[in-house]
């Protein structure tokens, strides 16, 4: 009788999205991945981008293994392109009939953190 060792199945490349975000142009507003982000990004399993047909922009969906840091399985960030019709010049807002500046407005979903796991919460002392 021959016994075959059971191989462990790995779903994807371990820590793929952590390595990807560290080595790409995908960074936080502070400019780079923060040390407190690393354990959370170890639970990131997928990133999906969906272009919108209703507005100029897209949504990014970040999929996580369930329930380690927050109760959300998916965090969604919406990016909408908009135009400014005014500029601030010489301490005065100047209105223009032309679209003079393009900006992206980014809106994130609410994160439902598990107790004691909120890494972005500021705790004030007495």
Buried (B, 14 or more C-beta within 10 A) or exposed (E): EEEEEEEEEEEEEEBEBBEBBBEEEEEEEEEEBEEEBEEBBBBBBEEEEEEEEEEEBBBBBBBBEEEEBBEBEEBBEBBBEEEEEEEEEEEEEEEEEEEEEEEEEEEEBEBEBEEEEBEEEEEEEE
